[in-house]
Structures are given as C-alpha cells and as structure tokens.
Amino acid sequence: MAHTFPELVIGGVLFAPFVIYLVVTLVIIIVLRPLLLLVGFAKMFSHASIAELSLGVTILGLLMLLF
C-alpha cells in the first residue's frame, strides 16, 4: 500500500510536500522569534544561531512526522 502525498500546485507547477513543510516551518520560526527573544533563548546557548537552526530542523522533522 503506497502512501500518496498531496502536492501543492501553483500555476501548473507541482511542489513536493517537503517544500510546503519548509514554508510552514519558516512561518513558525518567524512567529516564535519574538517569544524566543523575550525568554532569553539566545543567552542560553554559546551559539544562538546554531540553536535556532536546530529548533527549525526539529520543527521541520515534527511536521514531516505528523503530517
């Protein structure tokens, strides 16, 4: 039994589900950034940009697993 993935079609161009998950992850990170700044997320890590990237990869992985 093969799982069919829903593609996004824009102007006749098919986009893979990964692209959709990537865009949703970007939106989630943009929404979370002010909250992370408020709680001092950057001060908890020596390399805040790597920690934020890791958070983005985690969110992307969770989206791919859940949907």
PDB file with one MODEL, atoms N, CA, C and O in Angstrom:
MODEL        1
ATOM      1  N   MET A   1       0.842  -1.176   0.000  1.00  0.00           N
ATOM      2  CA  MET A   1       0.000   0.000   0.000  1.00  0.00           C
ATOM      3  C   MET A   1       0.891   1.243   0.000  1.00  0.00           C
ATOM      4  O   MET A   1       1.638   1.483   0.948  1.00  0.00           O
ATOM      5  N   ALA A   2       0.805   1.999  -1.032  1.00  0.00           N
ATOM      6  CA  ALA A   2       1.634   3.193  -1.172  1.00  0.00           C
ATOM      7  C   ALA A   2       0.895   4.408  -0.631  1.00  0.00           C
ATOM      8  O   ALA A   2      -0.309   4.571  -0.833  1.00  0.00           O
ATOM      9  N   HIS A   3       1.642   5.249   0.056  1.00  0.00           N
ATOM     10  CA  HIS A   3       1.069   6.481   0.596  1.00  0.00           C
ATOM     11  C   HIS A   3       1.169   7.566  -0.468  1.00  0.00           C
ATOM     12  O   HIS A   3       2.248   7.821  -1.002  1.00  0.00           O
ATOM     13  N   THR A   4       0.067   8.189  -0.769  1.00  0.00           N
ATOM     14  CA  THR A   4       0.091   9.279  -1.742  1.00  0.00           C
ATOM     15  C   THR A   4       0.246  10.602  -1.006  1.00  0.00           C
ATOM     16  O   THR A   4      -0.484  10.882  -0.055  1.00  0.00           O
ATOM     17  N   PHE A   5       1.187  11.400  -1.446  1.00  0.00           N
ATOM     18  CA  PHE A   5       1.445  12.683  -0.830  1.00  0.00           C
ATOM     19  C   PHE A   5       0.732  13.769  -1.622  1.00  0.00           C
ATOM     20  O   PHE A   5       0.814  13.801  -2.850  1.00  0.00           O
ATOM     21  N   PRO A   6       0.041  14.650  -0.930  1.00  0.00           N
ATOM     22  CA  PRO A   6      -0.643  15.736  -1.653  1.00  0.00           C
ATOM     23  C   PRO A   6       0.363  16.802  -2.082  1.00  0.00           C
ATOM     24  O   PRO A   6       1.084  17.362  -1.256  1.00  0.00           O
ATOM     25  N   GLU A   7       0.399  17.067  -3.358  1.00  0.00           N
ATOM     26  CA  GLU A   7       1.291  18.109  -3.861  1.00  0.00           C
ATOM     27  C   GLU A   7       0.539  19.439  -3.927  1.00  0.00           C
ATOM     28  O   GLU A   7      -0.681  19.477  -4.080  1.00  0.00           O
ATOM     29  N   LEU A   8       1.281  20.499  -3.810  1.00  0.00           N
ATOM     30  CA  LEU A   8       0.740  21.838  -3.978  1.00  0.00           C
ATOM     31  C   LEU A   8       0.962  22.238  -5.429  1.00  0.00           C
ATOM     32  O   LEU A   8       2.072  22.121  -5.948  1.00  0.00           O
ATOM     33  N   VAL A   9      -0.098  22.710  -6.084  1.00  0.00           N
ATOM     34  CA  VAL A   9       0.004  23.106  -7.486  1.00  0.00           C
ATOM     35  C   VAL A   9      -0.182  24.621  -7.569  1.00  0.00           C
ATOM     36  O   VAL A   9      -1.227  25.154  -7.196  1.00  0.00           O
ATOM     37  N   ILE A  10       0.857  25.307  -8.067  1.00  0.00           N
ATOM     38  CA  ILE A  10       0.792  26.751  -8.273  1.00  0.00           C
ATOM     39  C   ILE A  10       1.177  27.029  -9.711  1.00  0.00           C
ATOM     40  O   ILE A  10       2.320  26.802 -10.108  1.00  0.00           O
ATOM     41  N   GLY A  11       0.238  27.515 -10.484  1.00  0.00           N
ATOM     42  CA  GLY A  11       0.498  27.841 -11.877  1.00  0.00           C
ATOM     43  C   GLY A  11       0.913  26.640 -12.710  1.00  0.00           C
ATOM     44  O   GLY A  11       1.703  26.776 -13.644  1.00  0.00           O
ATOM     45  N   GLY A  12       0.395  25.478 -12.383  1.00  0.00           N
ATOM     46  CA  GLY A  12       0.731  24.273 -13.126  1.00  0.00           C
ATOM     47  C   GLY A  12       2.029  23.623 -12.705  1.00  0.00           C
ATOM     48  O   GLY A  12       2.436  22.623 -13.297  1.00  0.00           O
ATOM     49  N   VAL A  13       2.699  24.172 -11.684  1.00  0.00           N
ATOM     50  CA  VAL A  13       3.951  23.607 -11.187  1.00  0.00           C
ATOM     51  C   VAL A  13       3.656  22.829  -9.913  1.00  0.00           C
ATOM     52  O   VAL A  13       3.047  23.358  -8.983  1.00  0.00           O
ATOM     53  N   LEU A  14       4.091  21.570  -9.872  1.00  0.00           N
ATOM     54  CA  LEU A  14       3.883  20.744  -8.684  1.00  0.00           C
ATOM     55  C   LEU A  14       5.022  20.975  -7.695  1.00  0.00           C
ATOM     56  O   LEU A  14       6.196  20.927  -8.060  1.00  0.00           O
ATOM     57  N   PHE A  15       4.659  21.224  -6.453  1.00  0.00           N
ATOM     58  CA  PHE A  15       5.645  21.373  -5.395  1.00  0.00           C
ATOM     59  C   PHE A  15       5.532  20.180  -4.458  1.00  0.00           C
ATOM     60  O   PHE A  15       4.431  19.797  -4.063  1.00  0.00           O
ATOM     61  N   ALA A  16       6.651  19.603  -4.110  1.00  0.00           N
ATOM     62  CA  ALA A  16       6.685  18.451  -3.218  1.00  0.00           C
ATOM     63  C   ALA A  16       6.203  18.855  -1.827  1.00  0.00           C
ATOM     64  O   ALA A  16       6.292  20.024  -1.453  1.00  0.00           O
ATOM     65  N   PRO A  17       5.693  17.892  -1.063  1.00  0.00           N
ATOM     66  CA  PRO A  17       5.257  18.203   0.304  1.00  0.00           C
ATOM     67  C   PRO A  17       6.371  18.781   1.177  1.00  0.00           C
ATOM     68  O   PRO A  17       6.103  19.557   2.094  1.00  0.00           O
ATOM     69  N   PHE A  18       7.629  18.402   0.892  1.00  0.00           N
ATOM     70  CA  PHE A  18       8.746  18.939   1.664  1.00  0.00           C
ATOM     71  C   PHE A  18       8.813  20.455   1.574  1.00  0.00           C
ATOM     72  O   PHE A  18       9.115  21.121   2.564  1.00  0.00           O
ATOM     73  N   VAL A  19       8.535  21.007   0.403  1.00  0.00           N
ATOM     74  CA  VAL A  19       8.560  22.457   0.210  1.00  0.00           C
ATOM     75  C   VAL A  19       7.476  23.113   1.063  1.00  0.00           C
ATOM     76  O   VAL A  19       7.694  24.173   1.648  1.00  0.00           O
ATOM     77  N   ILE A  20       6.316  22.479   1.128  1.00  0.00           N
ATOM     78  CA  ILE A  20       5.220  23.001   1.946  1.00  0.00           C
ATOM     79  C   ILE A  20       5.620  22.987   3.421  1.00  0.00           C
ATOM     80  O   ILE A  20       5.396  23.961   4.140  1.00  0.00           O
ATOM     81  N   TYR A  21       6.217  21.868   3.871  1.00  0.00           N
ATOM     82  CA  TYR A  21       6.659  21.768   5.265  1.00  0.00           C
ATOM     83  C   TYR A  21       7.739  22.798   5.574  1.00  0.00           C
ATOM     84  O   TYR A  21       7.775  23.357   6.671  1.00  0.00           O
ATOM     85  N   LEU A  22       8.614  23.048   4.613  1.00  0.00           N
ATOM     86  CA  LEU A  22       9.683  24.021   4.806  1.00  0.00           C
ATOM     87  C   LEU A  22       9.120  25.433   4.972  1.00  0.00           C
ATOM     88  O   LEU A  22       9.587  26.190   5.823  1.00  0.00           O
ATOM     89  N   VAL A  23       8.128  25.787   4.171  1.00  0.00           N
ATOM     90  CA  VAL A  23       7.498  27.105   4.271  1.00  0.00           C
ATOM     91  C   VAL A  23       6.758  27.245   5.602  1.00  0.00           C
ATOM     92  O   VAL A  23       6.835  28.290   6.248  1.00  0.00           O
ATOM     93  N   VAL A  24       6.043  26.198   6.011  1.00  0.00           N
ATOM     94  CA  VAL A  24       5.330  26.236   7.293  1.00  0.00           C
ATOM     95  C   VAL A  24       6.323  26.371   8.441  1.00  0.00           C
ATOM     96  O   VAL A  24       6.071  27.109   9.393  1.00  0.00           O
ATOM     97  N   THR A  25       7.450  25.664   8.362  1.00  0.00           N
ATOM     98  CA  THR A  25       8.489  25.778   9.388  1.00  0.00           C
ATOM     99  C   THR A  25       9.028  27.197   9.461  1.00  0.00           C
ATOM    100  O   THR A  25       9.229  27.729  10.553  1.00  0.00           O
ATOM    101  N   LEU A  26       9.261  27.806   8.324  1.00  0.00           N
ATOM    102  CA  LEU A  26       9.751  29.189   8.285  1.00  0.00           C
ATOM    103  C   LEU A  26       8.756  30.141   8.937  1.00  0.00           C
ATOM    104  O   LEU A  26       9.151  31.033   9.688  1.00  0.00           O
ATOM    105  N   VAL A  27       7.481  29.961   8.659  1.00  0.00           N
ATOM    106  CA  VAL A  27       6.444  30.804   9.265  1.00  0.00           C
ATOM    107  C   VAL A  27       6.416  30.610  10.779  1.00  0.00           C
ATOM    108  O   VAL A  27       6.298  31.581  11.526  1.00  0.00           O
ATOM    109  N   ILE A  28       6.524  29.362  11.233  1.00  0.00           N
ATOM    110  CA  ILE A  28       6.508  29.084  12.673  1.00  0.00           C
ATOM    111  C   ILE A  28       7.709  29.734  13.352  1.00  0.00           C
ATOM    112  O   ILE A  28       7.568  30.323  14.424  1.00  0.00           O
ATOM    113  N   ILE A  29       8.888  29.635  12.742  1.00  0.00           N
ATOM    114  CA  ILE A  29      10.090  30.241  13.325  1.00  0.00           C
ATOM    115  C   ILE A  29       9.959  31.758  13.373  1.00  0.00           C
ATOM    116  O   ILE A  29      10.352  32.379  14.360  1.00  0.00           O
ATOM    117  N   ILE A  30       9.414  32.360  12.326  1.00  0.00           N
ATOM    118  CA  ILE A  30       9.232  33.814  12.312  1.00  0.00           C
ATOM    119  C   ILE A  30       8.271  34.246  13.411  1.00  0.00           C
ATOM    120  O   ILE A  30       8.477  35.285  14.038  1.00  0.00           O
ATOM    121  N   VAL A  31       7.232  33.465  13.649  1.00  0.00           N
ATOM    122  CA  VAL A  31       6.275  33.790  14.710  1.00  0.00           C
ATOM    123  C   VAL A  31       6.902  33.577  16.090  1.00  0.00           C
ATOM    124  O   VAL A  31       6.616  34.327  17.023  1.00  0.00           O
ATOM    125  N   LEU A  32       7.757  32.555  16.222  1.00  0.00           N
ATOM    126  CA  LEU A  32       8.359  32.238  17.521  1.00  0.00           C
ATOM    127  C   LEU A  32       9.527  33.154  17.906  1.00  0.00           C
ATOM    128  O   LEU A  32       9.856  33.271  19.086  1.00  0.00           O
ATOM    129  N   ARG A  33      10.147  33.795  16.931  1.00  0.00           N
ATOM    130  CA  ARG A  33      11.344  34.607  17.233  1.00  0.00           C
ATOM    131  C   ARG A  33      11.123  35.665  18.316  1.00  0.00           C
ATOM    132  O   ARG A  33      11.955  35.776  19.216  1.00  0.00           O
ATOM    133  N   PRO A  34      10.035  36.448  18.270  1.00  0.00           N
ATOM    134  CA  PRO A  34       9.843  37.419  19.353  1.00  0.00           C
ATOM    135  C   PRO A  34       9.686  36.756  20.729  1.00  0.00           C
ATOM    136  O   PRO A  34      10.161  37.281  21.736  1.00  0.00           O
ATOM    137  N   LEU A  35       9.025  35.615  20.758  1.00  0.00           N
ATOM    138  CA  LEU A  35       8.866  34.891  22.023  1.00  0.00           C
ATOM    139  C   LEU A  35      10.213  34.371  22.519  1.00  0.00           C
ATOM    140  O   LEU A  35      10.504  34.443  23.713  1.00  0.00           O
ATOM    141  N   LEU A  36      11.032  33.850  21.614  1.00  0.00           N
ATOM    142  CA  LEU A  36      12.360  33.374  21.993  1.00  0.00           C
ATOM    143  C   LEU A  36      13.234  34.519  22.491  1.00  0.00           C
ATOM    144  O   LEU A  36      14.022  34.344  23.421  1.00  0.00           O
ATOM    145  N   LEU A  37      13.098  35.671  21.884  1.00  0.00           N
ATOM    146  CA  LEU A  37      13.844  36.854  22.327  1.00  0.00           C
ATOM    147  C   LEU A  37      13.387  37.278  23.724  1.00  0.00           C
ATOM    148  O   LEU A  37      14.196  37.688  24.556  1.00  0.00           O
ATOM    149  N   LEU A  38      12.093  37.173  23.964  1.00  0.00           N
ATOM    150  CA  LEU A  38      11.532  37.572  25.255  1.00  0.00           C
ATOM    151  C   LEU A  38      12.003  36.674  26.393  1.00  0.00           C
ATOM    152  O   LEU A  38      12.271  37.159  27.492  1.00  0.00           O
ATOM    153  N   VAL A  39      12.107  35.371  26.142  1.00  0.00           N
ATOM    154  CA  VAL A  39      12.520  34.442  27.203  1.00  0.00           C
ATOM    155  C   VAL A  39      14.033  34.307  27.319  1.00  0.00           C
ATOM    156  O   VAL A  39      14.522  33.593  28.195  1.00  0.00           O
ATOM    157  N   GLY A  40      14.778  34.979  26.452  1.00  0.00           N
ATOM    158  CA  GLY A  40      16.237  34.941  26.538  1.00  0.00           C
ATOM    159  C   GLY A  40      16.845  33.685  25.955  1.00  0.00           C
ATOM    160  O   GLY A  40      17.829  33.168  26.486  1.00  0.00           O
ATOM    161  N   PHE A  41      16.280  33.191  24.882  1.00  0.00           N
ATOM    162  CA  PHE A  41      16.762  31.962  24.238  1.00  0.00           C
ATOM    163  C   PHE A  41      18.217  32.091  23.803  1.00  0.00           C
ATOM    164  O   PHE A  41      18.996  31.151  23.960  1.00  0.00           O
ATOM    165  N   ALA A  42      18.587  33.234  23.263  1.00  0.00           N
ATOM    166  CA  ALA A  42      19.946  33.433  22.744  1.00  0.00           C
ATOM    167  C   ALA A  42      20.991  33.404  23.853  1.00  0.00           C
ATOM    168  O   ALA A  42      22.137  33.028  23.608  1.00  0.00           O
ATOM    169  N   LYS A  43      20.616  33.793  25.058  1.00  0.00           N
ATOM    170  CA  LYS A  43      21.573  33.826  26.165  1.00  0.00           C
ATOM    171  C   LYS A  43      21.810  32.453  26.785  1.00  0.00           C
ATOM    172  O   LYS A  43      22.745  32.271  27.564  1.00  0.00           O
ATOM    173  N   MET A  44      20.960  31.488  26.436  1.00  0.00           N
ATOM    174  CA  MET A  44      21.112  30.132  26.981  1.00  0.00           C
ATOM    175  C   MET A  44      22.172  29.315  26.254  1.00  0.00           C
ATOM    176  O   MET A  44      22.622  28.291  26.768  1.00  0.00           O
ATOM    177  N   PHE A  45      22.577  29.754  25.067  1.00  0.00           N
ATOM    178  CA  PHE A  45      23.492  28.980  24.235  1.00  0.00           C
ATOM    179  C   PHE A  45      24.692  29.830  23.848  1.00  0.00           C
ATOM    180  O   PHE A  45      24.599  31.054  23.749  1.00  0.00           O
ATOM    181  N   SER A  46      25.822  29.163  23.629  1.00  0.00           N
ATOM    182  CA  SER A  46      27.007  29.904  23.202  1.00  0.00           C
ATOM    183  C   SER A  46      26.896  30.326  21.736  1.00  0.00           C
ATOM    184  O   SER A  46      27.441  31.358  21.346  1.00  0.00           O
ATOM    185  N   HIS A  47      26.190  29.530  20.922  1.00  0.00           N
ATOM    186  CA  HIS A  47      25.959  29.858  19.516  1.00  0.00           C
ATOM    187  C   HIS A  47      24.453  29.862  19.279  1.00  0.00           C
ATOM    188  O   HIS A  47      23.861  28.832  18.958  1.00  0.00           O
ATOM    189  N   ALA A  48      23.851  31.018  19.441  1.00  0.00           N
ATOM    190  CA  ALA A  48      22.394  31.136  19.362  1.00  0.00           C
ATOM    191  C   ALA A  48      21.867  30.807  17.968  1.00  0.00           C
ATOM    192  O   ALA A  48      20.780  30.245  17.836  1.00  0.00           O
ATOM    193  N   SER A  49      22.621  31.147  16.934  1.00  0.00           N
ATOM    194  CA  SER A  49      22.141  30.872  15.577  1.00  0.00           C
ATOM    195  C   SER A  49      22.085  29.371  15.301  1.00  0.00           C
ATOM    196  O   SER A  49      21.173  28.903  14.620  1.00  0.00           O
ATOM    197  N   ILE A  50      23.044  28.617  15.819  1.00  0.00           N
ATOM    198  CA  ILE A  50      23.017  27.168  15.650  1.00  0.00           C
ATOM    199  C   ILE A  50      21.873  26.562  16.449  1.00  0.00           C
ATOM    200  O   ILE A  50      21.234  25.615  15.992  1.00  0.00           O
ATOM    201  N   ALA A  51      21.608  27.095  17.629  1.00  0.00           N
ATOM    202  CA  ALA A  51      20.488  26.610  18.426  1.00  0.00           C
ATOM    203  C   ALA A  51      19.154  26.900  17.734  1.00  0.00           C
ATOM    204  O   ALA A  51      18.244  26.072  17.768  1.00  0.00           O
ATOM    205  N   GLU A  52      19.038  28.060  17.114  1.00  0.00           N
ATOM    206  CA  GLU A  52      17.817  28.395  16.394  1.00  0.00           C
ATOM    207  C   GLU A  52      17.653  27.523  15.145  1.00  0.00           C
ATOM    208  O   GLU A  52      16.541  27.113  14.813  1.00  0.00           O
ATOM    209  N   LEU A  53      18.749  27.247  14.466  1.00  0.00           N
ATOM    210  CA  LEU A  53      18.708  26.342  13.325  1.00  0.00           C
ATOM    211  C   LEU A  53      18.277  24.940  13.760  1.00  0.00           C
ATOM    212  O   LEU A  53      17.487  24.288  13.078  1.00  0.00           O
ATOM    213  N   SER A  54      18.796  24.489  14.887  1.00  0.00           N
ATOM    214  CA  SER A  54      18.416  23.177  15.410  1.00  0.00           C
ATOM    215  C   SER A  54      16.937  23.138  15.764  1.00  0.00           C
ATOM    216  O   SER A  54      16.274  22.125  15.542  1.00  0.00           O
ATOM    217  N   LEU A  55      16.423  24.209  16.303  1.00  0.00           N
ATOM    218  CA  LEU A  55      15.000  24.292  16.602  1.00  0.00           C
ATOM    219  C   LEU A  55      14.179  24.223  15.317  1.00  0.00           C
ATOM    220  O   LEU A  55      13.136  23.571  15.282  1.00  0.00           O
ATOM    221  N   GLY A  56      14.638  24.884  14.276  1.00  0.00           N
ATOM    222  CA  GLY A  56      13.952  24.835  12.992  1.00  0.00           C
ATOM    223  C   GLY A  56      13.953  23.444  12.387  1.00  0.00           C
ATOM    224  O   GLY A  56      12.942  22.995  11.847  1.00  0.00           O
ATOM    225  N   VAL A  57      15.094  22.757  12.477  1.00  0.00           N
ATOM    226  CA  VAL A  57      15.180  21.391  11.961  1.00  0.00           C
ATOM    227  C   VAL A  57      14.268  20.462  12.758  1.00  0.00           C
ATOM    228  O   VAL A  57      13.646  19.561  12.196  1.00  0.00           O
ATOM    229  N   THR A  58      14.192  20.683  14.057  1.00  0.00           N
ATOM    230  CA  THR A  58      13.299  19.877  14.903  1.00  0.00           C
ATOM    231  C   THR A  58      11.841  20.104  14.527  1.00  0.00           C
ATOM    232  O   THR A  58      11.070  19.150  14.425  1.00  0.00           O
ATOM    233  N   ILE A  59      11.464  21.345  14.324  1.00  0.00           N
ATOM    234  CA  ILE A  59      10.086  21.654  13.924  1.00  0.00           C
ATOM    235  C   ILE A  59       9.785  21.043  12.563  1.00  0.00           C
ATOM    236  O   ILE A  59       8.706  20.486  12.358  1.00  0.00           O
ATOM    237  N   LEU A  60      10.733  21.142  11.627  1.00  0.00           N
ATOM    238  CA  LEU A  60      10.542  20.544  10.304  1.00  0.00           C
ATOM    239  C   LEU A  60      10.363  19.035  10.405  1.00  0.00           C
ATOM    240  O   LEU A  60       9.491  18.465   9.749  1.00  0.00           O
ATOM    241  N   GLY A  61      11.174  18.398  11.211  1.00  0.00           N
ATOM    242  CA  GLY A  61      11.065  16.948  11.401  1.00  0.00           C
ATOM    243  C   GLY A  61       9.723  16.551  12.011  1.00  0.00           C
ATOM    244  O   GLY A  61       9.109  15.568  11.596  1.00  0.00           O
ATOM    245  N   LEU A  62       9.278  17.319  12.993  1.00  0.00           N
ATOM    246  CA  LEU A  62       7.988  17.034  13.621  1.00  0.00           C
ATOM    247  C   LEU A  62       6.835  17.222  12.641  1.00  0.00           C
ATOM    248  O   LEU A  62       5.888  16.435  12.639  1.00  0.00           O
ATOM    249  N   LEU A  63       6.908  18.246  11.818  1.00  0.00           N
ATOM    250  CA  LEU A  63       5.857  18.453  10.811  1.00  0.00           C
ATOM    251  C   LEU A  63       5.814  17.288   9.816  1.00  0.00           C
ATOM    252  O   LEU A  63       4.740  16.836   9.419  1.00  0.00           O
ATOM    253  N   MET A  64       6.992  16.816   9.426  1.00  0.00           N
ATOM    254  CA  MET A  64       7.033  15.721   8.473  1.00  0.00           C
ATOM    255  C   MET A  64       6.510  14.434   9.093  1.00  0.00           C
ATOM    256  O   MET A  64       5.879  13.632   8.405  1.00  0.00           O
ATOM    257  N   LEU A  65       6.757  14.227  10.366  1.00  0.00           N
ATOM    258  CA  LEU A  65       6.256  13.022  11.030  1.00  0.00           C
ATOM    259  C   LEU A  65       4.742  13.080  11.272  1.00  0.00           C
ATOM    260  O   LEU A  65       4.044  12.073  11.151  1.00  0.00           O
ATOM    261  N   LEU A  66       4.254  14.261  11.610  1.00  0.00           N
ATOM    262  CA  LEU A  66       2.841  14.380  11.974  1.00  0.00           C
ATOM    263  C   LEU A  66       1.917  14.441  10.769  1.00  0.00           C
ATOM    264  O   LEU A  66       0.775  13.988  10.840  1.00  0.00           O
ATOM    265  N   PHE A  67       2.397  14.994   9.670  1.00  0.00           N
ATOM    266  CA  PHE A  67       1.515  15.139   8.510  1.00  0.00           C
ATOM    267  C   PHE A  67       2.075  14.313   7.415  1.00  0.00           C
ATOM    268  O   PHE A  67       1.507  14.268   6.323  1.00  0.00           O
TER     269      PHE A  67
ENDMDL
END
